[in-house]
Amino acid sequence: MPTLAHERVDEVHDPATLEWARTTIERALSPRMIQHEVIAAVERNAIWRGEECVNLLAPEAPMSPTVRALLSSEVGQRAAEGHIGPNNRWFAGTRYIDEIEALCMELLKKVFRARYADHRLVASMIGNMAVYATLTRPGETIMSLSQPFGGHSSNRHDGPAGIRGLRIEDVPFDPVELEVDVEAFARKARAVRPTLVALGASMTLFPLPVRQMAEIVAEWGGRLYFDGAHQMGLIGGDQFQDPLREGACVMTGSAGKTFSGPQSGMIVWNDPKLTKPLTDAIFPALAATHQVNRVAALAAAAAEFLAFGHDYMAQIVANAQVLAKALNERGISMLGARKGFTRTHQAIADVRSFGGGLAAAQRLAEANIITNKNLIPGDEAADWNTPGGLRIGTTEVTRWGMKEREMEAIADLIHGVLVAKRDPADVRREAIALRRSFPRLQYCFD
Ligand SMILES: *Cc1c(COP(=O)(O)O)cnc(C)c1O
């Protein structure tokens, strides 16, 4: 019996889009035509986002053609649960899979200068869950950054930390200096004595005081872990701080953000005592078949990183600094102006005077400039849907080969949409032309 859209009050997704999908499926003359619809949507996206947009989403990065191709490799159909080695697997037939996975793991250790690494995290969220499973028990207290200061749900009530049943206290953050208020942190931490402090953020402009904070929590045997989801590439490329050497006991991160590999997770640590509990949390608790095609792509991306990571990441940061300054000069108020704007791939705009982050991001998207709305200091967590900020990232445009001059051009386009209120269709033509003039991916062997 067909179900009517208005009966689906339980759906969290946009009802109109789901209705479009149901209608498309029902109207198709055959399953084969339905498959064509799927492929057509993928193609529409590949042309628009892949060829015609100036993609400035901070968590995105384009993979090299080699890395991308490995995602559809034969090995993606193979099952390989368990640890590397002929006697460690549930399944036979893993001889070459062991080679792929061992290469990946050893490359991750090398890039991040760590004694241990794991390659089986299908997402960075899973890595954070492994950390909470290993280093905390339900009912204990942790401290993490709240969302308006860049904190991520994985370390808050609505993510893995909440699922673990932890009590969560905010790390005090100075909204003017945009850095942790270490004195306030010391007072609060000594009062609540957190088992674990999570540092690292999704909105990230400046390094964090890892060493000082790790020393404070060590007073009662507490530990600090660094969620480097966004900064992994910058850290591997030596363009940011080095959390493992500054006192973080574990570092997790996304492979698909600045690191520019396949979307998934990475985890590294140095303490041999953590190896068994962390690895037990990963397998068999949080990963079984872990997508060996993805592992192969990650290994290939790590090899690229050894060759190009340093220069690529340095240009990303240089571009973010130029773009932030150029936007600020054009009347768009940028965070961190007094401190050189940014030391990462991100530039954060306060767009409250342009109708807020949601409206700004939607207007820019009409002009093929892709950014995201973001909470900024001054917003409440409840402002989630209509925050005051806009987050801009330079990873992708840098990999297409854009440099300081193009950052000025991008600032002109953004100014055109937000400040000069130009017709988005006109700006779109210029955005497409800019994107088309950089057809070849850089910082790779292809
Ligand atoms: C993006 C992000 C994550 C989640 O990473 P995925 O790879 O998407 O699972 C976790 N923590 C922080 C701080 C992030 O920014």
The ligand as an SDF file (V2000), in Angstrom:
LIG
                    3D

 15 15  0  0  0  0  0  0  0  0999 V2000
   35.0340   16.4390   11.2360 C   0  0  0  0  0  0  0  0  0  0  0  0
   35.3170   16.1920   12.6710 C   0  0  0  0  0  0  0  0  0  0  0  0
   35.1360   14.9170   13.2380 C   0  0  0  0  0  0  0  0  0  0  0  0
   34.4920   13.7960   12.4890 C   0  0  0  0  0  0  0  0  0  0  0  0
   35.2810   13.3330   11.4610 O   0  0  0  0  0  0  0  0  0  0  0  0
   34.7100   12.2740   10.3920 P   0  0  0  0  0  0  0  0  0  0  0  0
   35.9440   11.8400    9.6750 O   0  0  0  0  0  0  0  0  0  0  0  0
   33.7350   13.0070    9.5720 O   0  0  0  0  0  0  0  0  0  0  0  0
   34.1050   11.1530   11.1630 O   0  0  0  0  0  0  0  0  0  0  0  0
   35.5310   14.7180   14.5480 C   0  0  0  0  0  0  0  0  0  0  0  0
   36.0710   15.7260   15.2750 N   0  0  0  0  0  0  0  0  0  0  0  0
   36.2360   16.9680   14.7730 C   0  0  0  0  0  0  0  0  0  0  0  0
   36.8440   18.0220   15.6350 C   0  0  0  0  0  0  0  0  0  0  0  0
   35.8550   17.2430   13.4500 C   0  0  0  0  0  0  0  0  0  0  0  0
   36.0060   18.4710   12.9590 O   0  0  0  0  0  0  0  0  0  0  0  0
  1  2  1  0
  2  3  1  0
  2 14  2  0
  3  4  1  0
  3 10  2  0
  4  5  1  0
  5  6  1  0
  6  7  2  0
  6  8  1  0
  6  9  1  0
 10 11  1  0
 11 12  2  0
 12 13  1  0
 12 14  1  0
 14 15  1  0
M  END
$$$$
